[in-house]
Amino acid sequence: MTHRLQLPEIPESMGRMQTESLKMTTNLAIGFGKACITPTLPCRLAGFMRRTEPSYTVAQDLWARSIVMRTDTTCIAWVICDLLEVDRGLVNEVRLILRNVEHLNVDHVMVGATHTHSGPDIGSSWALSADLEDTDRSRVYRRNLPYAIASSVVSASQQMANTSLSWSEIEVNNVGSLRRSGDRGTQSLRVLTVDTESHRPLGVVAVYACHPTVLGPTNLAVSGDLFGATVGLLEEKLGPSVHCILAQGAAGDVSTRFTRVERTEQEVLRLAHILADRIVEALHNSLPVPTSTVTLSRRSVKLPIKPQDTLPDLDIGSITASRSRAEADRSIAALREEAEFMRRVQPCTEQPAELCCLAMGNLRLCFVPGEPFQVVDKALQSAVPDLTTAVVGYTNGASGYIFGEEDVLLGGYEVLASPLTSEACSVIVGTLKALAYY
């Protein structure tokens, strides 16, 4: 069932963000909360153009999971939702709902997505066929969604405990790979552990970069896919008293395309077991994170956009071919048609883009809207070699794929479909570097 709250209507936007910093120098209290955001059925699923039929079943419930950090004077909140993406409008609505929460500065609320391709489409109507008579169902879900997300923050703020933090990094094999070259290599898994004053584990926040697309366009069941299944396994392994969150990293060019052997829920669980086991292993190798000073910095920047005159005209025939061939043969022609179609129907409107940096001791969690490639994470590490960093993607907006100059030479759907130019990578890394040392 959809989580619903009866609260007032929310305006469409709240205006431009400004650069700001929040310093917390007293005892750090942390709380966790969650709210169910599973849609009522039938609904339309987001993520694949080829998928045209509605969903009538739920394989996994979807959740908004929150972590709230608070001192004697103020607090910040970070929410991860089992959705394809969150746009700036949704983020601003959540912030406005939370404006009366004690101590909470709504400008320090961050909302991100796991990027599941089997969650509800929150950007268009669910009336895809004659058997979907309730054309208002999608609008009702979209109207209630920010209230459910906000309720997870309220729940977390009501369950605060004094805590200590620790951090660990570990490599993961055979789950994600570079989805254009097929290079499996190893992917970094970063884990923030939250312990109570009595040294009991309170929560785990893991950051891992991988498109959770084990399930494909033929899947018609609501599901959190790889990330949802991994969190479910973690909750079983660690017990009901430990809150678990899995956030998306720089996954623009990383997926399960070359590691999955089939596109079923059984395969989702197989890969989720690998990832969950590595997260548990990382807990035993973590190092303390100083929290005497915690800083949240943010800045809005304009990202370079491709000129519209680079787009060819597309007729109805091209659009139909693109929809039918997307994710089917993945030929160069099909990818190009799909990319051109996506750029035309989904131009970049997420300007300015909001970047955030959460600093805890020597650790920096850097939040980026859109889908950053691995090059963003690696370039940031090179830019601030004396700090420990992790890029968290799909947060506070949906600006498009973010790639570097070398990625342009490789091409591919992501580079073609993005409304951004390769210069956006340099702008983002430069801004995050400045915020990291703010």
Backbone torsions as a table, in degrees:
resi	resn	phi	psi	omega
1	MET	NA	145.9	176.7
2	THR	-71.7	134.5	177.1
3	HIS	-75.7	121.6	-174.7
4	ARG	-124.0	140.4	176.2
5	LEU	-127.1	136.2	-179.9
6	GLN	-91.8	92.3	-179.1
7	LEU	-132.1	167.8	-174.9
8	PRO	-63.8	164.7	174.6
9	GLU	-62.1	152.3	-177.6
10	ILE	-116.1	132.6	175.5
11	PRO	-61.2	160.9	-175.2
12	GLU	-70.4	-31.2	-178.0
13	SER	-149.3	166.2	-178.1
14	MET	-125.4	11.0	176.5
15	GLY	91.6	-178.1	-172.2
16	ARG	-82.5	141.5	176.6
17	MET	-81.9	154.9	178.3
18	GLN	-121.6	154.9	176.3
19	THR	-60.2	133.3	-175.8
20	GLU	-155.6	154.3	178.3
21	SER	-135.8	141.6	178.5
22	LEU	-125.1	121.3	179.1
23	LYS	-110.5	131.7	-178.7
24	MET	-121.2	121.8	-172.6
25	THR	-125.4	14.4	177.0
26	THR	-112.7	-170.7	-179.7
27	ASN	-57.7	137.7	-177.0
28	LEU	-97.6	122.1	175.2
29	ALA	-108.7	141.5	-177.9
30	ILE	-132.3	142.2	175.9
31	GLY	-135.3	154.8	178.9
32	PHE	-122.6	147.5	176.5
33	GLY	-152.7	163.1	176.4
34	LYS	-152.2	158.2	178.3
35	ALA	-142.7	141.2	179.7
36	CYS	-75.4	130.8	177.6
37	ILE	-122.7	24.8	176.0
38	THR	-64.5	129.6	-177.6
39	PRO	-76.4	158.0	168.5
40	THR	-71.0	152.9	-176.2
41	LEU	-110.5	152.1	0.3
42	PRO	-77.7	158.2	177.9
43	CYS	-145.1	167.9	175.6
44	ARG	-96.6	136.2	178.7
45	LEU	-94.9	148.3	-178.3
46	ALA	-99.9	157.5	168.5
47	GLY	120.0	-26.1	-179.1
48	PHE	-133.0	125.3	178.1
49	MET	-65.4	-32.5	-176.3
50	ARG	-68.0	-26.0	-177.3
51	ARG	-75.1	120.9	-178.4
52	THR	-122.4	-15.8	-178.3
53	GLU	-88.6	151.4	179.7
54	PRO	-77.8	166.0	177.4
55	SER	-97.3	134.8	178.1
56	TYR	-121.3	3.5	-176.9
57	THR	-136.9	160.3	177.4
58	VAL	-122.2	116.8	175.4
59	ALA	-86.6	-38.0	176.1
60	GLN	-138.8	138.2	170.9
61	ASP	-67.3	151.7	178.3
62	LEU	-104.6	148.6	-173.5
63	TRP	-137.8	152.2	163.3
64	ALA	-106.0	119.0	-176.2
65	ARG	-114.8	129.8	-173.3
66	SER	-120.4	146.5	166.6
67	ILE	-124.9	130.3	-179.7
68	VAL	-118.9	131.2	178.9
69	MET	-114.3	128.5	-172.9
70	ARG	-140.5	146.9	171.2
71	THR	-119.8	-164.8	-179.8
72	ASP	-68.7	-18.8	-172.2
73	THR	-112.3	-31.6	-175.2
74	THR	-160.7	179.5	178.5
75	CYS	-153.9	161.5	175.4
76	ILE	-125.3	159.1	-178.1
77	ALA	-136.8	144.4	177.6
78	TRP	-133.7	123.7	-178.2
79	VAL	-118.0	135.3	174.3
80	ILE	-116.1	123.8	-176.3
81	CYS	-112.0	141.4	174.7
82	ASP	-77.5	74.7	-179.9
83	LEU	-137.6	163.8	175.6
84	LEU	-64.6	-44.4	-179.7
85	GLU	-163.5	166.7	172.4
86	VAL	-125.5	129.4	178.9
87	ASP	-93.8	170.1	-176.8
88	ARG	-61.5	-34.0	179.3
89	GLY	-61.0	-44.7	178.9
90	LEU	-64.5	-42.7	179.2
91	VAL	-60.0	-44.8	-179.2
92	ASN	-66.2	-35.1	176.8
93	GLU	-64.2	-44.2	178.2
94	VAL	-60.3	-44.1	-179.8
95	ARG	-62.4	-40.5	-178.9
96	LEU	-67.3	-37.8	177.4
97	ILE	-62.1	-34.5	-175.4
98	LEU	-88.5	9.2	-171.6
99	ARG	-64.3	-21.7	-177.4
100	ASN	-102.4	7.7	177.6
101	VAL	-72.5	129.7	-175.9
102	GLU	-57.9	132.8	177.3
103	HIS	74.4	-19.2	-172.6
104	LEU	-79.9	121.7	171.3
105	ASN	-86.5	112.6	-172.4
106	VAL	-63.9	-21.5	176.1
107	ASP	-68.9	-12.7	178.4
108	HIS	-105.4	28.3	172.2
109	VAL	-102.1	123.9	179.1
110	MET	-115.2	132.7	-177.9
111	VAL	-124.0	124.6	-179.1
112	GLY	-127.7	175.4	-178.8
113	ALA	-128.9	150.2	174.5
114	THR	-79.2	-15.5	179.4
115	HIS	72.6	33.7	173.2
116	THR	-65.8	137.2	176.4
117	HIS	-94.0	15.0	177.8
118	SER	-128.0	29.7	174.4
119	GLY	-106.2	174.6	-175.4
120	PRO	-67.1	143.9	172.8
121	ASP	-77.7	114.5	-177.7
122	ILE	-102.0	9.6	-177.0
123	GLY	-113.8	-3.0	-178.8
124	SER	-152.7	172.6	-176.9
125	SER	-68.6	149.1	176.9
126	TRP	-90.8	-0.9	-177.9
127	ALA	-78.7	82.9	-175.8
128	LEU	-96.0	-20.4	-177.4
129	SER	-150.1	171.6	-173.4
130	ALA	-63.2	-25.8	-177.3
131	ASP	-80.1	-3.7	174.3
132	LEU	-100.0	87.4	-174.4
133	GLU	-80.1	-29.7	-176.3
134	ASP	-83.9	88.2	-178.4
135	THR	-74.0	-10.0	179.1
136	ASP	-89.4	-6.8	-175.1
137	ARG	-58.5	-41.7	-179.1
138	SER	-66.7	-37.5	179.6
139	ARG	-69.5	-36.3	177.6
140	VAL	-64.5	-44.2	179.1
141	TYR	-62.5	-46.6	-178.2
142	ARG	-64.2	-34.1	179.2
143	ARG	-69.6	-36.2	-177.9
144	ASN	-84.8	-20.5	-174.6
145	LEU	-56.3	-48.6	-179.0
146	PRO	-62.4	-29.5	177.6
147	TYR	-69.0	-40.1	177.7
148	ALA	-64.9	-43.4	178.5
149	ILE	-61.1	-45.0	179.7
150	ALA	-62.9	-35.3	-178.9
151	SER	-65.5	-29.6	177.3
152	SER	-66.8	-34.5	177.0
153	VAL	-68.9	-44.0	178.1
154	VAL	-59.8	-43.1	178.4
155	SER	-59.8	-43.5	179.7
156	ALA	-65.2	-39.4	-178.0
157	SER	-68.6	-17.0	179.7
158	GLN	-94.4	1.4	-178.1
159	GLN	-131.1	49.2	-175.4
160	MET	-82.7	145.7	176.4
161	ALA	-144.0	143.6	174.8
162	ASN	-64.0	137.2	-169.6
163	THR	-139.7	170.0	167.3
164	SER	-127.8	154.9	-176.4
165	LEU	-118.2	151.4	171.3
166	SER	-142.6	159.2	-171.8
167	TRP	-136.7	142.4	176.8
168	SER	-147.9	154.9	175.7
169	GLU	-130.9	139.8	-177.4
170	ILE	-147.1	152.9	-179.7
171	GLU	-92.1	147.6	178.4
172	VAL	-123.2	132.2	177.2
173	ASN	-112.0	150.0	168.8
174	ASN	66.3	26.1	171.7
175	VAL	-117.4	-58.0	177.6
176	GLY	-110.6	158.0	175.0
177	SER	-153.6	162.7	176.1
178	LEU	-65.3	119.8	-167.6
179	ARG	-82.5	-3.3	174.1
180	ARG	-98.9	-40.7	-177.9
181	SER	-94.1	-22.7	-177.1
182	GLY	85.3	2.3	179.6
183	ASP	-64.9	115.6	-178.0
184	ARG	-80.3	-46.6	176.9
185	GLY	43.0	-146.0	175.1
186	THR	-128.6	149.6	178.2
187	GLN	-116.8	140.8	-179.3
188	SER	-80.7	135.8	174.1
189	LEU	-115.8	123.0	-179.1
190	ARG	-111.2	136.1	-173.8
191	VAL	-132.5	122.7	173.2
192	LEU	-102.6	120.5	-179.2
193	THR	-105.6	134.4	179.3
194	VAL	-112.7	119.4	179.3
195	ASP	-114.5	148.2	175.3
196	THR	-76.0	173.3	179.2
197	GLU	-61.2	-26.2	178.6
198	SER	-89.0	13.1	175.3
199	HIS	66.9	25.5	172.4
200	ARG	-93.4	139.9	178.7
201	PRO	-66.4	127.9	178.0
202	LEU	-101.4	-38.6	-178.2
203	GLY	-162.8	161.7	178.4
204	VAL	-132.2	127.9	175.7
205	VAL	-120.7	109.7	-178.5
206	ALA	-105.9	145.4	176.5
207	VAL	-120.4	120.3	-179.3
208	TYR	-139.3	136.3	-176.6
209	ALA	-99.2	107.4	176.2
210	CYS	-170.6	127.0	171.6
211	HIS	-57.5	121.4	179.6
212	PRO	-83.9	66.8	-174.5
213	THR	-117.1	49.5	171.7
214	VAL	-66.0	-46.0	176.3
215	LEU	-76.9	141.4	-174.9
216	GLY	-108.6	-166.8	-176.7
217	PRO	-66.4	-19.4	177.7
218	THR	-80.0	-13.0	177.0
219	ASN	-72.0	129.2	-179.8
220	LEU	-119.8	17.3	179.1
221	ALA	-105.1	139.4	174.7
222	VAL	-63.1	131.1	-176.5
223	SER	-160.5	145.7	171.1
224	GLY	-82.5	-0.6	177.4
225	ASP	56.1	-140.2	-172.5
226	LEU	-59.6	-45.2	-176.8
227	PHE	-70.0	-39.8	178.2
228	GLY	-63.7	-43.1	179.5
229	ALA	-67.0	-37.8	179.7
230	THR	-63.8	-43.9	178.5
231	VAL	-63.3	-40.5	177.8
232	GLY	-60.3	-41.7	178.0
233	LEU	-67.4	-38.1	178.0
234	LEU	-62.1	-41.7	179.6
235	GLU	-62.9	-35.0	176.6
236	GLU	-69.6	-41.8	-176.3
237	LYS	-71.6	-38.9	-173.4
238	LEU	-95.7	-14.9	178.0
239	GLY	97.6	160.0	-174.1
240	PRO	-67.5	-16.8	-178.2
241	SER	-84.0	-8.6	-178.9
242	VAL	-105.3	121.4	-179.9
243	HIS	-85.1	137.0	-175.1
244	CYS	-125.1	133.2	177.6
245	ILE	-133.1	135.6	174.9
246	LEU	-121.9	113.7	-176.4
247	ALA	-102.5	153.2	-177.9
248	GLN	-84.3	137.1	178.9
249	GLY	-97.0	-147.5	178.9
250	ALA	-82.9	80.8	-168.7
251	ALA	-107.6	15.0	-176.8
252	GLY	-56.9	-33.9	-178.6
253	ASP	-120.5	24.8	178.9
254	VAL	-125.5	134.3	178.5
255	SER	-155.0	-173.8	177.7
256	THR	-97.6	14.7	-173.5
257	ARG	-54.3	-39.3	-175.4
258	PHE	-105.6	4.6	179.1
259	THR	-112.7	-27.5	177.8
260	ARG	-74.8	147.0	179.3
261	VAL	-106.6	-14.7	174.2
262	GLU	-159.1	171.2	-175.5
263	ARG	-116.0	68.0	-176.8
264	THR	-131.0	166.0	176.1
265	GLU	-64.1	-30.4	177.1
266	GLN	-64.3	-39.5	178.2
267	GLU	-70.7	-34.6	173.8
268	VAL	-56.3	-46.7	-179.2
269	LEU	-66.8	-36.4	179.6
270	ARG	-61.1	-48.8	179.6
271	LEU	-70.1	-34.9	178.9
272	ALA	-63.9	-36.0	177.6
273	HIS	-62.5	-40.9	178.6
274	ILE	-61.1	-47.9	-176.9
275	LEU	-67.5	-43.8	-179.7
276	ALA	-64.1	-40.5	179.1
277	ASP	-62.7	-38.9	179.2
278	ARG	-68.8	-35.1	176.7
279	ILE	-64.6	-44.2	178.0
280	VAL	-62.2	-40.5	178.7
281	GLU	-63.5	-37.8	-179.5
282	ALA	-64.1	-29.1	-179.2
283	LEU	-61.9	-26.9	-176.9
284	HIS	-87.9	0.4	-177.7
285	ASN	-128.8	30.7	-175.4
286	SER	-93.0	154.4	179.0
287	LEU	-117.6	147.0	-177.9
288	PRO	-60.5	145.9	175.4
289	VAL	-112.3	120.2	178.0
290	PRO	-63.0	134.1	-179.8
291	THR	-124.7	20.7	177.2
292	SER	-64.1	-29.8	175.1
293	THR	-134.3	121.9	177.0
294	VAL	-121.1	130.8	-176.2
295	THR	-126.8	132.6	172.8
296	LEU	-115.1	117.6	179.1
297	SER	-118.7	148.9	179.5
298	ARG	-150.8	154.8	-179.9
299	ARG	-154.0	144.5	175.5
300	SER	-100.0	133.9	-180.0
301	VAL	-133.1	153.4	173.0
302	LYS	-93.9	128.0	-178.7
303	LEU	-95.8	140.5	179.8
304	PRO	-63.0	132.5	-176.5
305	ILE	-116.0	142.6	176.7
306	LYS	-63.7	141.3	177.1
307	PRO	-65.3	141.1	-177.9
308	GLN	-64.7	-24.8	-177.8
309	ASP	-72.8	-1.6	174.8
310	THR	-84.6	-4.7	-179.6
311	LEU	-92.2	127.6	175.4
312	PRO	-75.6	160.8	175.1
313	ASP	-69.6	140.8	178.4
314	LEU	-121.3	127.3	176.9
315	ASP	-95.2	176.6	-177.4
316	ILE	-60.1	-36.5	179.7
317	GLY	-61.8	-40.9	179.0
318	SER	-66.0	-41.0	-179.8
319	ILE	-63.9	-43.7	179.1
320	THR	-62.2	-43.4	178.9
321	ALA	-63.4	-39.6	-180.0
322	SER	-62.6	-45.6	-179.1
323	ARG	-63.5	-41.5	-175.1
324	SER	-75.1	-26.6	-175.6
325	ARG	-97.8	-15.6	-178.2
326	ALA	-59.7	132.3	179.2
327	GLU	61.6	13.3	177.1
328	ALA	-100.0	-70.9	179.6
329	ASP	-99.3	-14.3	179.6
330	ARG	51.3	32.2	176.3
331	SER	-70.0	163.4	179.3
332	ILE	-59.7	-42.6	-179.9
333	ALA	-62.8	-43.0	-179.2
334	ALA	-65.4	-42.9	179.7
335	LEU	-63.5	-41.1	-179.1
336	ARG	-66.0	-43.0	178.9
337	GLU	-62.7	-42.9	180.0
338	GLU	-64.9	-43.1	-179.4
339	ALA	-62.9	-44.0	179.7
340	GLU	-64.3	-38.7	177.7
341	PHE	-63.7	-45.4	-177.7
342	MET	-64.5	-39.2	179.4
343	ARG	-65.5	-31.9	-178.3
344	ARG	-78.0	-40.9	-176.0
345	VAL	-87.2	-17.8	179.1
346	GLN	-129.2	67.6	177.9
347	PRO	-67.2	159.2	-177.8
348	CYS	-72.6	114.3	176.7
349	THR	-117.8	4.3	-175.9
350	GLU	-88.5	56.1	179.1
351	GLN	-116.2	136.6	-5.4
352	PRO	-76.2	160.5	178.0
353	ALA	-88.7	137.3	-178.2
354	GLU	-97.8	123.8	177.0
355	LEU	-113.2	139.5	-179.4
356	CYS	-131.9	152.4	176.6
357	CYS	-138.0	118.9	176.7
358	LEU	-100.2	114.7	-177.4
359	ALA	-105.7	128.2	176.1
360	MET	-133.9	104.1	-173.9
361	GLY	60.2	-124.0	179.7
362	ASN	-91.1	2.8	-176.2
363	LEU	-95.2	138.6	176.9
364	ARG	-130.4	118.1	169.8
365	LEU	-98.8	119.0	-173.4
366	CYS	-111.6	121.4	-172.1
367	PHE	-102.1	127.9	-173.6
368	VAL	-127.6	132.9	173.8
369	PRO	-77.3	153.5	-179.8
370	GLY	84.5	-161.4	-172.5
371	GLU	-117.7	87.4	-179.2
372	PRO	-71.5	139.1	172.2
373	PHE	-74.6	168.7	177.3
374	GLN	-58.9	-27.9	-178.9
375	VAL	-60.8	-29.8	178.3
376	VAL	-65.9	-45.7	179.2
377	ASP	-63.3	-45.0	-177.9
378	LYS	-69.0	-39.5	179.7
379	ALA	-65.7	-36.1	178.2
380	LEU	-67.4	-40.9	177.3
381	GLN	-60.2	-39.0	178.3
382	SER	-70.0	-32.8	-177.1
383	ALA	-74.1	-28.2	-178.8
384	VAL	-130.0	65.8	-173.2
385	PRO	-64.6	-18.9	-179.4
386	ASP	-87.1	-0.4	-178.9
387	LEU	-118.1	156.6	172.2
388	THR	-96.0	122.3	-173.4
389	THR	-126.2	157.8	171.5
390	ALA	-149.3	128.1	176.4
391	VAL	-87.2	130.1	175.5
392	VAL	-111.7	114.2	-177.5
393	GLY	-90.3	179.6	172.1
394	TYR	59.4	35.4	-174.2
395	THR	-122.8	132.7	175.8
396	ASN	61.6	31.4	176.2
397	GLY	148.3	175.2	-178.0
398	ALA	-139.4	79.0	-173.5
399	SER	-83.8	-14.3	-177.2
400	GLY	113.0	-179.6	177.8
401	TYR	-66.7	138.9	-179.6
402	ILE	-119.4	114.4	-171.4
403	PHE	-134.8	166.8	-179.4
404	GLY	-100.4	178.6	-177.3
405	GLU	-61.8	-39.3	-178.7
406	GLU	-66.1	-25.7	179.5
407	ASP	-71.8	-25.9	178.7
408	VAL	-62.8	-37.6	-179.8
409	LEU	-65.6	-34.9	178.8
410	LEU	-75.6	-26.1	179.1
411	GLY	66.7	-144.4	-179.4
412	GLY	100.2	168.2	-176.9
413	TYR	-56.3	-44.4	-174.2
414	GLU	-61.0	-45.4	-179.6
415	VAL	-66.8	-40.5	-179.7
416	LEU	-69.0	-40.3	-174.2
417	ALA	-75.9	-26.6	-175.4
418	SER	-67.9	137.5	174.1
419	PRO	-76.8	-8.5	-175.3
420	LEU	-92.6	157.3	171.9
421	THR	-94.2	171.1	-179.6
422	SER	-66.2	-21.9	179.2
423	GLU	-64.2	-19.8	179.0
424	ALA	-59.9	-33.6	178.8
425	CYS	-60.9	-46.4	-179.5
426	SER	-64.4	-39.7	178.8
427	VAL	-61.9	-44.7	-177.7
428	ILE	-67.5	-46.9	-178.8
429	VAL	-63.9	-42.2	178.5
430	GLY	-62.5	-40.3	179.1
431	THR	-68.2	-42.8	179.1
432	LEU	-64.7	-35.5	176.3
433	LYS	-61.4	-45.1	178.7
434	ALA	-62.8	-40.8	179.5
435	LEU	-68.9	-34.5	-179.0
436	ALA	-63.5	-30.2	-179.8
437	TYR	-103.9	11.6	-174.1
438	TYR	-64.5	NA	NA
